[in-house]
């Protein structure tokens, strides 16, 4: 029997366009692999649409109209990056509907999307992060310049709102830019090191593994423009010594487990002379065939179509309270 997958793209955030590309690529790969595919898009206004048009006149009405699509699906593939998607929102919807979902559940998505919370988890298990401070958007006028810093929204992706501040004037502008994307802002010390990405995949049998890492080569900050204008170069696999490879892989697997991730996640590190320093985590990374995660799995002998099929095979109903004699255990 043909397995039916509902692919959700778009989203109400700055990564809407990137998500559309991921969703389109995923849908095409699944169809080529013999899956039945339905596709819906969440607009910037929150309205859900399918191939025929809007499913309702408002965000709430269209969501209600989309629920039968969730019910009919054997698995849901939420290819929505950023807030109201990658942050566990759609995983929570699938948990309530009791539908298997590709990727991480609510807890891992919410913590992984929050860069400050991720730092706390990483440091608790012995993974170094850049020294930083948390700033509220209402307080940006009173933030003192201490040293060169990277300023970023706490919960945003694709480097939207990320700036490098080298002096007090640049710091003020960077804080105002970040505040456009989130009320909470992270000001981190600059870390000098090689930029290395490590992906981790949890298979249908529960086992998880990491393919060889990828190195990013970019002139300056790996910002939104650099990510998507084609100027960045990647080395796959990264040229690493055995000790560095082991430390990066062990750190990625440990953080994947500590966050409770499922499906695939990408852990971004700086490799310094003193070892790995975590930059951030992506629990629903870019998923076009040219994106970093598919690149590293292709280098490990897992082509794009097979990777997407494995993710669907590993889909499960997001975590819920265990049952004792038919009742939730509390």
N, C-alpha and C positions, 0 to 999 in steps of 0.2 A: 504494500500500500504506500502511495506517495506521501511523504511527510510534508506537512504544510507549515510554512514559517511566515509570521507577520514581521516585516521589517519596518521600523519606525525611524524616520529621519527628521531633520530640521531642528526645531527647538526655539525657545524664547530667550536667546542669548546671542552674544557676538559671534559664536562659532556656528551659527545657523548654516552658512554657506559651506563650510568645511564638512559639516554633518551630512548635508545633501549629497556631497560627493562620496562620502563613505557609504551611505545607505544605497546609493545607486550601484556602486561597485559590488557591495555585498549581495544585493538582489540579483544582479547579473550572474555572479558566480554561483549562487544557489540554483538559479534556473538552469544554468549549464550543467550543474551537477545532478539534475533530475528532481529537485525539490519543487513543490508547489509554493509559490510566493505571492503574498499580498503586500502592498506597500502603502503606507500612510505617512503624511508629512504634518508636523506641527508647525504652524506658521508663527511668525514673529508676534502676531497678535494672539497667539494661543489657540487659534482655530485649527482643528484637525481636518485634513482633506485626503481624499483618495484620488484615483485616476479620473473620477467623474466630477470632482469639485468639492466644495466645503461640505462637511457632514452635518453642519448645523450653523445657525446664525451667530452663535457666541461660543466662547471657549468651553463653557460648561455644557451647552447643548451638543456640541460636536464630540466632546469626550463621552457623553452618554451614548451617542450614536455609534461611537467606535468600540464600545464594550463588547458587542456581539462579535466583532472581528477578533478580539482577544480570546473569546470563548471558543471560536472555531479553529484557532491556531494550535498546532501541536507544540510550537515553541515561538517565543517572541524574541526578536533581535533588536534591542533598542540602540540604534547607532546614533544616539544623540549625545554629542559632546557638551561638556560644561554644565552650568546650573540648570535645574529642572529637567535633568536627563541623567548625565553621568554621576550626579551627586546622590543617586539612589532613588530619586523621585519615581522613575518609571519601574524600577525594581520593586518598589513598595506597592505600586499599582498592580503589578503582576502577582505579588504575594497575596494581596487582598482578593484578587480574582482566581488565585490558585492555578496560575498558568506557569509552565516552565519558562525561564528567561535565560538568555545568553549573558554571561558576565556576572559581575559581583552583585551582591544583595545590598540592601539599604545601608547597613552599618559600614561596610567597606567603602561603598560609594560616597557616603557622606563624609567619612573621615579622610578618605583619599583626596576628595575635592577641596578640603580645608587644609591649606598649606601649613597653618600654624598647628593644628591638631596632628597632622602628619609628622611634623618636627618633634612633637612631644612623644609620639609613639616610637619614632626612630631612635631618639636619644634614650628612651627607656630600655631598648633592647641592645644598646651599645653601638648604634650607627651614628656617626658624626653628621652634624648639619652645620650650616653657616650660622655664626652668631647673629641674632636678629632681635628686633623689638616689634611689638604689635602696636599699631596706631589706629585710632578711630578717625573716620573722615571729619567729624566735627572738631577734632583737635589738631588738624594739620598745620594751622597757623602757628602753633606753639612748639613745633618739632624742631629741635636744634640739629644743625649739621655737625657731625662728629668726624666722619671720614667718608671716603668714596663708598657708595652703597648702591645696591640694586633694590629698586622699589617696585612692589608688585601687589596687585589685589590678592587677598587671601583666597578667594574662590573664583577663579577664572582660568580659562585655558588658552592654548595657542599663543601664549605670551601677550595676549591683549592687556593693555594697561601697564606693561612692564617697561621700566626705564632705568638707565644708568645715571646716577647723580654724582658729579665730581665737585660741586661747589654748592653753597647755600641757595643760590638762585635756581640751579638745576634741581635741587632737592624739593623746593617748593612746587615747581612745575611738575615734577614726577609724582608728588603726592596728590596733586589735583588731578592728574591724568588717571592714576590708579583709582581715585575716589569715584570716577565715572562708572566703574565696573563693580565696586564693592564698598560697603561702609567700613570694612576692616581691611587694613593695609599692612603689609609686611615690609619692613626696612631691614635688609640683610647686608652684612659685610660682604665685600667682593671676595670670591674664592678664585684663586688662580690655579688652573689645572686643566687637564684634557677632559672634554665633554664626552661621556660614555653612557650609552643607553643599554639597559639590560631588560629584555622581555621575559615574562614567566607565563607559562601556559599550564592550566589544570585540565587534565584529560578526563574523559568520561569515567574512567576507573578510579578517579581520585588522585592519581599520581600527578606531580607537577615537575616541570623541568624548564631549564633556561637554555635557549640556543646561544651561540657565540654572540658577544656584544657588538654594538655598532659604535663607531666614533664619528662625532660631528666636527666638521672643519668649517668655521665661520670667522670672518673678519669682524671682531668685536662681538657685541651682544647678539645672541641667537634669538632675535626678536621676531615679531609677527611677520614683518616684511621679509626678513631673511628666510623664514620658514617656507614661504610660499612664492617667492620670486625666482627661485631656481638658482640662487647664488651660493647656497650652502652645498658643501660636498660631504659625502659619507664614505667611510671605509668600513666594508662589511666582508669578513669579520674584522674587528679592531685588532691592531697589532699589539698584543699584550704578552707580557711575561707570565709564566705559570703562576707565580704568587699573586700578581695583580688580578689575573683572571679568576683565581679561586676566591679572593677577597670580595670582588665585585659580585660574583655569582652567589656566594653565601649570603651577602648582605641583601641582595634582591630577593632570594628565596625566604630569608628570615622576615623581611618586611611584608612580603606577600602573605605569609602565614599570620603575622601579627595583626595585620589589618583584616584578615579573613576574606581575602580576595578569591574570586572564582573566574572562570573564563580566562581571559588574557589581560595582563596589566604590564605597563612599561614603567620601569624605575630609572630615573635620570640621575646620574652621578657626575661629580667632578672627581677625576683621579689626580690627587696631589702627591707630593713627595712623601707625605705621611699616610697615604692610603685614601680610600674612597670617602667622599663627602656627599651626602644625599642632597639633590636639588629639589625634586618633586616626584610625585607619583601620578600616573594616568591610568584610571581603571577602565576607561573606554577610549583607548588611543585611536588616532587616525587609522582608517582601515581601507584606504585605496591600495591598489597593488603597489604603488610607489611610496607609500608611507613607511615609516621606520620599522614598525612591527612586522608587516608582511615581508620586508626586505630581509630581516634577520632570520625569519623562519624559512624563506626561500633558500638562503645560504646554508641552512641546516638540512635541506632536502625536503622541506614541506612546502609545496607550491601553494599559491594563494587560494585556489579553489578547495584544496584539501584542508587548509587552515580554517577556512570558514565552515566547512562541513564538520570538522572536529569540534569547533565551538558550539555548533548546534547540537551535536551528539552529547556534549557535556552539559547542556542546558538543564536546569532544575528549578523547582519551585523555591523561591527565596526563603531564607531561614524563618522559621516560626517557632513558637514555644512548643517544646515536646509535650506529647499527650500522655497522661496517666489515666487509665480506665476511661478513655474517651473525653477527658477534660484537660484543658491546658494546665501544665504544671507551673505553679507560681511560687 
